[in-house]
Structure formats: C-alpha cells, structure tokens
Amino acid sequence: MALSSANLNDHLYSTNLSLGDLFNNHTFAHDPSGLVPIIDSWIPYLQNSGSSITAAAGTALGQLKEFVQTGDRANASALMQRLGEQASKSASSVHDWAGPHGHNGIGDQMRHLGQLLIMAAGNLKSYVPTRV
C-alpha cells in the first residue's frame, strides 16, 4: 500500500479534520486513545513507501501508538512534539505542491498537521487529572 501524490493531500486533509475534532472535543488530554485509529490509517502507507524518511515516520507512529496504548503520556507528548516540528519543517519544502485537489496544498496540510500535533503534545503534557 502506498499513497500516491493524487490522494496524499486528501488523506492529509482528512487526517487534519479528524485530529482537529479529536483534540477539540476536550477529552483527548484525558483519554488519547482516539488517536490510535488515525495512527493506524497512516502506518501501512508510511512503512511501505519505499522511502527511508517516510518509513522512519511510520516507525515513529508505531512508537506513538504504543505510548498511547500503554498510557505513557510523557513519551507520547515528547514524540508528538517532535513529529509536529518535523511536519512543520518538511512543509516548507512542499509549499507549492498543491496538485488538482479541492483543498489547500500539501505544504499547507503538512503545516496544519504540525500545528495540531504540537498543540496536542502540549495538552497531553499539561494535563492534570482531577481528583474525585
């Protein structure tokens, strides 16, 4: 399975919408498990891309999934921060790559993804459970 350039922007757009909904529902910091299906939607594409860079991103997402599933909030937050920074940085090299899509270009989608991941990392890091 590999993402073609024709549907990469669409998958990024869909991912950003899903992440935005997940992070804005005010339960993510309490229970980040909703991130797992989104991670699962990307791992096969990234690990089977044939590119060492995207394969490394797939491996990092596998680690993030493990951190989320085991409740390792500190490492999940740190990894989300790093992935967000990497996504934002990589966006600058694909800024003009838009293609024939119905939404912003891939660079814009990558930049938005980076912002979402950095925001979520901060939410996980600063979450303090309330005592009942």
N, C-alpha and C positions, 0 to 999 in steps of 0.2 A: 504494500500500500504506500503510495506516495502522493503528496499534494502537488498538483500541477499549478503553474502560475495562474491559470484561469480560475481556479477555485480557492487559492490561498487567501486572497483578500476577503472572499465571502466567509471562509472559516474563521479568519481573524475577527471579522465584523461580528459574527455570531458569538464567538467566544467573548468578545468585549461586552456585548449585551448581557450575556449570561453572568459574567463576572460582576458587572455593574449591578445587576439585580441581586446577586448573592451578597455582595458587600454592602449594599444599601438597605437590606432587609433587617438590619440591626440584630441579627442572630449569628452572623459569621464569626465574630470575635468569641462568642460563647461556644459555638459549635461549627468549626470549619469543615466538617465532613462533606458539605455540599460542594466542595472544591474537587472531590475525587472524580465524579463523572466528567468534569471538564478536563481534568488531567488525563483521564483515560481516553478522551477523544483525540488527544494530541500525541501521546506516546508512540503509537504504531507508525504514524506519519513521520515523526522525527527520527526514530530509531532505524527506520528502513529507507531513509532518504538517500543514502549513499554519500552523504557529506559528513565529514568528521565533526563539523561545527554543530550541525543540527542533531547528529547522533548524541553529542555531548549534552545538548539541551534536553533530549529525550531521557538521558540518564539522570540529569538533574531533576526532571519532573518525576521520575520514578522515586528518587530520594524524597522529594517533597510529599509525594503520596504516602510514603512510609511514615514520614514525620507527622503528617496529619492523622493517619490511622492509629498511630501509637500515642498520640497526644503530646508529642514533643514540640510544644509551642515555640520555644526559644529557637530551635534549629529551623523550624518551618518559617518563622518570621525572618531569620537571617537569610535563608535561601530565597524567600520571596523578594526580599530587598535586593539581593544580588541579581536575581533574574529580571527584576524590574529595571534595574540600572542597565543591564546588558541589552534588554529590549529597547530601551530609550536610546542607548548609544548606537545600536545597529540601525535604528530608524533613520539616522542621518545619511546613511549610505544608500537607502532605497527611497528617499523622499519623493523623487519624481516618478517612481514606478507606480503608476495607477492602473493601467490596463482598462479594459472595457467593462467596468463594474458600476453598479448602481450606488456606491457609497465612496467615501474618501479613499485615497490611495493606500497602498500597503505601508508606506512610511508613516502616514497618519495613524493607521491602525496599530502599528508597532509602538508608536509613541504613546498612544492611548493605553495599550496593554501595559507598557512600562509604568505609567502613572497609576493604573489600577493596582498593579502588583505592589508598588511601593506604598500606596495607601493601605492596602490590606496588611502588609507587613507591619506597619505602624499600629494598626488596630489590634493585631494579634499580640504585639509586643506590649502594648499599654493596657491590655485587658486585665482587669482585676475582678475576680468573681465576687458577687455579693453573697454575704452570709445570710442564711435564713434562720 
